[in-house]
């Protein structure tokens, strides 16, 4: 497999200068860098980290949006032998401080002013004595080119879980795991040398960093970092730069379908998405109304990276209703209670400084207990039906919100839906649906009546509340603990 050609991410990145040379590697506004140029800058950044005192196994946090500087900083850090700790750009200072402090970061890289955050007041962000460096300063270019000796089994990154379950936990992965998995991802996602990859998925997330940057260096792809998603900006970039590859959450494809002048999207060839509830109609429309030749869907989580992906030739139904089949070297089984279990080389090295939490999710046989509920069909296709902690019980019957949400999304007047269980004196719990309407007039009683015709009575939401938008984190997950009236203890991963 292609990823096996290298033992470490820095070796793979350095080889890109030889493999792709003068081909365009990064385009960020007016800045255009070839692979040779970006690799040189990465090695200079490695020298800067060395001068800062960052050595083997030292952790550095990057709390900044997608940019060329993020790429240079992250891979420069790895080349210096350090461990990358990406920090969610939507975090407030106190949230970021928790991750930065618990990671033991020796430095923090930021982008001054992003999303209105003033990094000059960092009393609550970085521990005393930990330098805070603007990625757009001269720091990254200040070092002499350098590369430290690294082993493939060394931890390369610690990505903290998205924080929809209380306190985020740091997931440790090593170089070899990342290289093998995302080399396969390149094949399954149909990522090709010379592709022009618009990166709307944030780099602090596995989808943006690993299925984005690592994959791009493996395959020789031009990277277009997007700091904040704006559909008009994205459309203009697609048209001006001939974008061919555009992965993202289902909401991205909804936005593209609403573009009036679809001739601006003509160069798009491949996309990848993932969610528990992608309507079949969305996949059908993407294929019929947009130029994508490939739209893959998959399932993954921070603790195991990409677990499944759909395959070429899968039907609209398969692509929309399942997450595909397991990647090579990855096993999946469904436990008696319906939980999806994953085993294989992709499973994390563990949670940072938390052996108890690690033992709670990885059992003695090496199975990772994902907390997701799913089914496997005869062909080995995985279908995610909800979260184990999301499930609520109505009069003794289990209800999985993702299933109910899937039904609701079939309603012609419903754009988005989130379902939770709320207390009920008679039944213990009943369903409540939070709905974003498509624009027409729809009433709660209409939704409930419509639902009664399509699903078992215990699944029908008893309450409906309309919102202008659902609260989502930067990776597109609905934060159900942020829905109106929800106590903090409902927080989940």
N, C-alpha and C positions, 0 to 999 in steps of 0.2 A: 504494500500500500504506500501511496505517495508520502504520507506523513512519517513513515518509518525511515525515510532517507535521512532524517535529522534526529538528533537526540534532544536538542533544546530549541526553544523558540528563537533565541538570538542567532543560533547557527542557521536556522531556516531564513530568518530575516536578512542576515548578512549575505546569504547565497542569492538573494533576490537581485542584488546589484550585478552579479555575474549572469544570472539567468535572464534578466529582463532589461538591464542596462539603461538605455536612453528612453525606454518606454515611459509614458506618463504614469506616475504612481499616485500622487496626491494633488487634488485641485481644491483650493480653499479660497474663494474670492479671487483676487488677483494673483495669489500665490500658486505657482505651478512647479512641482518638483518631479524629476525623474526618479526611478528606483535607485540609480547610483547616487543622486543627490540626497534623497531622503535617508538612505543607509549611512551616508557620510555624516549627516546631521545627527542621526541616532547614536553613532559612535562618539561624536563630540559630546552629546548629552551624557553618555555613559561616563566620559571623563569628568564632566561637571559633577555628576553624582559621586564619583570616586573622590574628587577634591572636597566634597561636602562631608566625606566620612562615611558614605554609604557603602557597605561591603556585603559579603555573602550572607544571604538570609535576612538582611535588614529590610524593614518594610517602609514604604513611602506611600502616602495617600494622595490621590489625584481627585480633587473636587472641582471639576471644570466641565464645561460643555464640549460636545464634539468639535474638534478642530484639528488642523495639521499639528499644532503644538501638543495636543493631547497624545497624538500618535507618536511623536518624537520623544516626548517625556516618558510615556509608558514603556516603549521598547528600548529607550536609552537606559531606563532603570533596570529592566531585565538583563540588558547586556552588561551592566555593572555588577550583576549578581544579586540584585535586590528582588524584593517581592512586591508586586503591584497590589495596592488596595484602592480600588475605584470607589468613590463616594457619590451617592445619589445627589444629583444637582438640585432636586426639589426639596432636599432636606433643609430645615432651618438650622441656625447655628448650633442650637443645643443638640439636635439630632445628629448633626455631623460630628460634633464634639464627642459624642458617645462612641461612635464608630472609630474615630481617629484615636481616641484615648485607649480603647480596648484593643485596637490593632497594634499598639506600641509603635506607631509610626515615628520615624526619625525626622521626617519632614512632610510638609503638606504643600501641594501645588494647587493653585487656584487661578481663576480668571477674574480679575478685579471688575466688579460692577455687573457681572452676569446676573440676570433676573433681579437686579436692584440690590443685590447683597453687597454690603460694604465690608470688605475684608480688612479694612484698617482697624476695625474694632473686633479683635479676635480673642478677647478675654475668655469667652465661653466656647471657643472652637478648638484651639490647639493647646496642649499642656505647656506650661512654662518651659522655655528653652528650646522648644521645637520650632524650627524656622518655617515661616509661611512665605512661599515664593510665587510670584505671578508668572504663569507659563508664557506670557507674552513679553517678559523682561528679557535681558540678555543672558540669563542663567544657562539656558539650554545650549547656547552656542559658545559658552565660555571655557569648555574643557578641551583637552588634547584627546584625539581619538583613542578609545580604550575598549577592551573586551576582557571580561573576567572569565576564568574557568568555571564551568557550571556542569552539573550532572542532570540527566533527564529525569531522575527521581526527585530532584529538588522541587520544593513548592515554588510555583511561579506566580500565583495570584491568590488573593483572599477576597472573594466577592461576598458581601453581606447580603443575606436574604432580604427580600423587598420590603419587609417591615409591615406587612399586613397581618402578621401574627405577633403582636407585642413587640418584644425587643428583637432586632435583627441579629442573626448569628453568622459568624464568619466562616465561609466554606473554602476549604483549602484544596487546591488542585495542583498537579505537577506538570512539568513541561511535556513529558511523553504522552500523558493522557490527552492534553489539548491538541497536540500535533496529529495523533492518530485519528481522533474523532472528527476534527474539522477538515482533515483531508478527505474523509469519507463524505462529510457534509457537502464539500465542493462538488463531488460527483452526483450526489442525490439531488442537490438543488440546481444542477446544470449550470454551475458557475464556470465560465470559460476564460482562458487567457485573453486579455484584451477587453474584457467586459468593462463597462463603465457603471460603477456601483454607487447609487445614491444612498447614503447611510443616514436614515432618519431614526433608526433604533439607537438609543443612547449608549455610549461606550461604557458607562458604568455597569451595564447589564450584559449578561452572557450573550444575548442575541446580537448586540452591537459590537462588543469587543471580540468575541471568539468567532461567531458566524459572520462577523463583519471583517475586522482588521486581520485576525490571524488567517482566515480563509483567503482574504485578498492577497496577502503576501505569499501564501502557498501557491496560488494560481496565477499571479501576475495580473492583477486587476487594478484599474484606476479607481481610487477612493475619493468620494465627494462627501466630506463630513457636513451634516446639517445640524446646527446647534439647537434650533427650536423649530418644530414642525409648523409650517404655514403652507397651505395648499397652493396658493398663488405663486409663492416663491418656488415651490417644488415643481410645479408645472413649467415655469419658465426655465428652470435648470434642465429639466428633461428635454425640452425643445432645443435649448441653446447648446447643450453638451452631448446630446445623443445618448442619453442614459439607457442602458439595456437591462440592468438588474435593480430591482426595487422591492426588497422584503419589508415587511412591517405587520402591524396588527390589523385585524379585519377593518377597523375604522379607516385605515389608510385607503383601502380599496373602495369602501363606500364613498370616500371623498373623490377618488379618481373617477368613479362612475358619474358623479355629479358635475364633472368638468364639461362645459359647453363645447369648447373647441377641442375635440379629441384628436385632431390631426397633430396637435402638439405632443401627443403621447406615442407617436407612431414607432419610435425606436424601442419601446419597452418589449423585452422578450421573456424574462423570467422573474418570478416572485415567490416568496415563501411567507406563510403566515401560520398562525396557530391559535386555537381557542377551543373551549369545550362546546361552543354553540355557534358554529359558523353556518348560517342558513344555506341550504342547497342552492337556493335561488341566487345568492350572492356569487357563489362559484360559477354558476351557469352564466350569469350576467358578465362576470369578469372575462370568461372565455368568449362570449358572443359580442361584447361591446368594447372590449379593450384588446390591444394587440398581443397580450401575453400568450406565448406558446406553451409556457410551463407555469403552473401555480401549484406549488407543493404546500402541504400542511404537515405539521409535526407536533410532537409533544416533548417537552423538556422541563427541567427544573434546575435551579442553581446547583443542587447537590449531585447532579449526574449529567449535566449538560444536555445535549440533544439525545433523546432516548429513541424516538421513532420519527420516521418521515414517510410520506406517501411515495409511491413509485410511478415512473412513467407508464402511461396506459390506464391508470386508475380512473374509474368513472367519476362524474360529478358527485354522485351520491357518496362514493367512497372517500373522495377528497374532503367533502363537506362534513360527513358524519363520523369519520374516523380520523385518527392521527397517523395512519400508516402503520408500517411494520417496524420491528426493532432493527436498530443499526447493527452492523457486524460486531460480534463479540459482546453483545448486550442481551441479557435474558430478561423476560417479563413473565410474571405469573400473577394471577388474581387470588388473593387470600379469601378465606371463607366469608369474611365480612365485606368482600367486594373491593378491598384496598389494593391498589396497584403496587406491586413489589418489583424492584429492579436490581439486577446483579450483573456485574461485569467490570471491565477495566475502567469504565467511565465514572464509577461511583467515587465520590470525594474521598480525600485522605482523612477527613474528619472536620468537626467544627473547631475553630481556633480556641484553645484554652478551655475546652468544654467537653471532657471525656464522658461525662454523664449524659449530656444531650446527644452526643455521638452514639453512645450505646443504646439510647432510646430509639434511634431511627435505623441503625444498622445492626441486624441481629447476628447471632453467633455463626450463621451459615453465609454471612455476607450479603444478605438481602436488605436493600434500602427500602424502608417503609415510607412511601411518598406522601401519605395523607390524602392522596387523590383516590377517587372511586372510579372503577372502570370495568369494561368487559373486553374479552378477546373473541373474535369470530374464528371460524374454521381456517381462514387464511392467515391468521395471526395478526389481523388488524386490531389495533387498540382503539377503544372508544372511551373517552372520559365522560363520566356522567355527573360528577360533582366532587365536592370536597368532603372528606370524612367528618371534619368538624363543622361543615356547613349543614349537614343533614339535620333535619328536625323531624319530630314524630307527631303525627296528627291522629289522635285516637288509636294509637298502636300501630299505625302505618308509617313506614319510613318515607320521607319526601326528600328528593334531591333537587335543590334549587336550580342547578344547571338544566335539568330536564324541563322544569316548568318554564324557565326563561326561554328555552328553545321553542316551546309551544307558543309563548307570547310573541316571540319575534316573527312568527308567521302571520300575525295580525297586520292587515295592511296599513293601519294607522299608528303602529308602534315602531319606533326607531331603535330604542334601547330598553332593556329591562333588567332589574336586579330584584331577586326574591329572597326573603329571609323568613325565619319563623319567629312569631311573637306569641307571648303568653295568652292562654285562653282557659277560662275557668272550667269549661266542660270537656274540652278535647286535649288539654295540656298545652298544645301549641297549634297555631294555624298559620297559614301563609299570608305574607304581606308583600305586594308587588310595588316597586318604585319604577315609574315608567316615564320615558321621554317620548313624547308624541312626535309624529312626522310633520305636523303642521295643521292637519284638519282637526275638527272638533270630535273628541272622543270622551265619553263619560265613564266613570268608574263602573257603574252598573252594566254598561255595555260590554266592558272588558270581562267582567265576572260572568255575565250571561254567555258571552262567546266562549269563554274558557270551559264552562260546564258542558258544552257540546263537544269538546275535544279531548278532555282528560277526565280521569277518575275524580269523583267528588272530593276525596281527601286531598288531592293535589291542587284543586282550584283555590286561588288566593281569596281570602275573605275580605281583605282590604286592599285598596289601590290608592296610591298617592302619586301625583304627577309632579315631575321636576323639570326644570329647564335643562339640566345636565346631571349626569351621574358623577360622583366623585371618583376620580381615577388617579392612580399613581403614574409616574413618568413612563412606566412600561405598558400602560394601557389596562392594568388590572383594576376592576372596581374595588374600592376600599369600602367594604360593607360596614365597617365600624364607623365610617364617616357619614353614613346615611342619616337623615334627620331622626333624632330621638334614640339613636343607638348608643348604649353604654360602651365605654372603652373596653370592657372585658370581652366584648364580642370580637376583638381583633384577632386576625388569623393570618397565616402565611399566604 
